[in-house]
Amino acid sequence: MTDVRPGDDAVTVVLCTRDRAELLHGAVAAIQAALRPGDELVVVDSASVDRQAVAPAREAGARVVRAERPGLSRARNVGLAAAATPLIAFTDDDCRPAADWIERLAAGFEDPAVGFVTGRVDADRTGRMAVSCMVDPDPRRHRLGDDPFALGVGANMAVRADAAAQVGGFDERLGAGAPLRAGEDVDLWWRLLQDGWEGRYRPDARVSHVQWRDDGAALRLSYGYGLGAGALAAKAIRARQPGGWALLAQRLWADGLGRAGRDLRAGYQTGAAASALQAAGAAAGALRGFVRR
């Protein structure tokens, strides 16, 4: 375990995992290579069925805590509660951060108005469908009014601990393992912006995402992303936040059916299917969001 002496930019890396020991092994090694003095790695076992699934983390000396019920948002909230540093970074067990990843994320908080920072996520290989990536080469400042779905990817993000606590952490109805399968990261950023914080996107804070899913799994993931996005748009509309209907229209058309049509005309059938499924998920998620709190 790292001897944590929190400074103003000390970071706890929260890595959530569930029954994926082989992927976890690579993620732990990459993160530990990026830790600086005062940083710590906390691995959250998200109710793994196999109690040995987190053995790679224990053997590497990482601190391991367990969430007794599955769900990514629930596990991330457990990680938030376990952290003792001013800054908290998140990545996934199928990601491999660069050696300077933590340093680059922490540098994004030099402005005290910044409540969260996101970074670049590259696919580790070339394939027909790269999922959960963000490859924009240009740094950006995020402010209230920006499209929250364009702010980054949850596999590469960091937050101020006090800012996350101030808005109540992650919404446990959203995210992998929850009924609404995605959107917990976007929802947190959106609420931080609503609360007066700013965000930053830093393309120099880099993570490589292992593309282990086949096309079928990637297509199912597209539907899940849409489900969470539609629910979040409905949440914004019900909360009477400006731009809520625009968020829903963007998910249904520009990122959904409109993109599916463009992909189809370009001969990219797999991409067209993914965009159409995302639109279908967004419609279903919005319906759930309107009828359920």
N, C-alpha and C positions, 0 to 999 in steps of 0.2 A: 504494500500500500504506500502511495506517495505521502510524504510528510507535508500536509497542506498548511501553508502559512499565507492566508489570503491577502494579496495586495489589491490595488485598485483595478488591476486587469487580470487577476487570477481567474482561471476558468475550470469549471467542472464539466467534463464531457459525459453526457448521459447517452448510453447506448442500450436500447431496448431490444430484446431478443426472445424468441419462442421456438424451441425445438429445432434450432439450426446450428448445431455445434461446429460443423465444418466451415460455414460462412463466418461464424463468430470468431473462430481462431484467426482468420486473416484480418478481420476488422480490429481486433484487440491489438495485434502486432503493429498495424499501421498507426493506430491512435497513440500507443505508447511511444512510438518513435517521434510523435509530434508534441508530446507533453513537455512543458517547461517546468522549472522549479516553482512549486506552489500550485501547479495544476493537478487535477485528479481525474481519474476515470472511474465512473460508477456504472456498472452493468446492471440493468434491471431485467430480471427473469420474469417475463410476462406469462406466469402460470404455465410454464412448460410441463408437459406430461412426463417427459424424461428428465428426472432430476439431475442426470449427468450432462444435460445439454449445455450447462454453463460451466462445465469443468475447465474448458480452455481459459475462461476468465479467471477462475480461482487459481489455476496453476500459474497464470501470468502475474498474480499478485494484485489484480484489480479488486476493488470493493464491489461486492455483489449484494443486491437487495432483491426481494421478491414481491411481486404483485400477485396476490392469491386469485384474482379474477383476470381473465385475458382482456386484451384491448390496448391498442397503442396509446390512446389518449390517457387511459388510466395508468399505464406504465410510465408515461412521460411525467404525469403528475407525481407519481412516486419518486421519480428521479429529481424533480424540482424540490420536493420536500427533503430529500437526502443531501442536497447540495449545500455547501457551506461557503461558497465563493460569490463574489459580486456578479459574475457572468456565468452563464450556463449555455453550453453548446450541445447540439443534438445531431446525431447521424444514425445510420442504420447498419445492421450487421452484414448487409450486402454491399457496403460502401468501403472504400479505401482512401482515407484522407491523405493529402500530401504532407510532407515533413514539416512545412511551415504553415499548415492550415490553421492551427490555433492562434499563432502569432498574427496572421492576417485578419482573422475574424475579430480578435481583440482590438486591433488597430482601428476597426470601424466604430468603436465606442468612444473615441477621443472627444467627440462632441457630446456634451451631457444631455442634449435633446434626443439622442438616438436611443431607442428602446430595443431595437432588434436589428440584426445583420443577417443577410443571406449571402450565399456564395455559389460559385459555378459547380455544376455537376455534369461530368462527361461520361459517356458510355465507355466501358472498358474494351469494347470490340465493335466492329461494324456489323450491322444486321438490318433486317427489314424494319423492325420496330424497336426503337430505343425508348425505354420507359423511364419516367422520373428523372429527366435530365433538364438542365438549364445551361445553355452554352452561349448566352449573350456575352460578347467580349467587352462591353462598355459598362463602367461603373454608373450607378444611378442613385439618386436620393428619392426616398419614398415618403410621400405626404398624403394627408387625408384628401380623398378624391381620386387617387390613383386606383386602377383596377387591382384589387387585392390578389387576383389569380395570376397576375403577371409579376409578382414580387419575388418569387423564388421557389425553392423546393424544400420540403421539410427534411430531406436527407442531409441538408447542409444549412444550418441556421444556428444563431445564438441569440439569447435574450438577456436583458438585465434581470436579475433575480427579483429585485423589488418591483419592477414594472410588471413582470409576469404575475407576481402575487397580487398586485394592485387590481388586475383585471380578472383574477380568479383562475388562472392557469388554463389548461386545455379543456374544451368542452367534451365530456366523455360520451356524449351521444354521437360524436363524429369520429372518424378515423378507422383504420384497419381493426377488425375484430368487433366493431360496434355495428348497430343496425344500419347506420349511415356511414358507408365504408371509407370515406376520405374527407378531406377538407379541414381537419383539426388544426393544421399548420396555418392555412389561409385565414381561418376564423380567428386564431390568436393574433395574427398580424393586423387583421381588420379591427379588432377590438383595441389593440394598442394604438393604432392611428386615431380611432375614435376618442381615445382617452388623452390625446394630445402629444403622443410620442411620434418621432420620426423613425424611418428605417433607412438602411443602406444596403445596396447590392454591391459586393466586391468580387469581381471575376478572378482576382488573384488568390482568393481563398478557395482552393480547389479540392474536389472529391471525385474519385472515380467510382462509378456505379456498375457493379457486376451484373451483366445482362444474362441471368440464368433462366429466365422464363421463355417458354416457347410461344409461338404466335397465339395459340389458344388462351394461355394464361394471361398474356399481354392484353388480349381483347377483353377478357373478363375484368381486368384491372381498369380498362378504359371506361367500362360501364360503372364500376365502383367510383372512379374519380367523378364521373358525371353525377352520380347519386349524391355524393357529399357536396358538390358544387351547387346543385339545385336546392338542397336543403339549406345551405348557407345563404343563398339568395333569398329564399323564403323567410329566413330568420331576419335578414336585413329589412325586408318589406314589412314584416310584422312589427319590427322595432321602429318603424317609421323613419329609417335612416335614408338620407338622400341617395339616390342612385340605385336603390334596390331592384327596381324593375329593369334598369339598364343592365345590371349584373346578370339577371336571369336571361334577358334577351341575348346577351353576349354568349352565354353558355349554350343556349339553344340554337342560335344561328351562326354567329361568326366563328365560334370554336366547335360548333356541332354540324348542323346540316349544310351550312354554307361551305365549310371546309371539306365536308364529305363530297360535295358536288365538285369542288375544285380538284380534289384528289382523284376522283373518278375520271374526270376529263383528262387528267395527266397520266392515267393508266396505273395509278397507285391504289390498287384495290384493297390491300390490307389497311392502308391509312384511311381510306374512305369508310371501311367497316368500323375502324376504331372511332372515327369522328361521329358516325351515325350512332354507335352504341353510347358514346359519351352524351350525345343529345338526348337519347332515350333515357339514360340514367338521370340526366338533369331534370327532365320532365317528371320522372317518378320521384326524385328527391324533393322537388318543389312541392309536389302534391302531398307527400308525407309531412313536409315542413309546415304546410298550411293547415293540415288537420290535426297535427300533434304539436305540443309545445316542446 
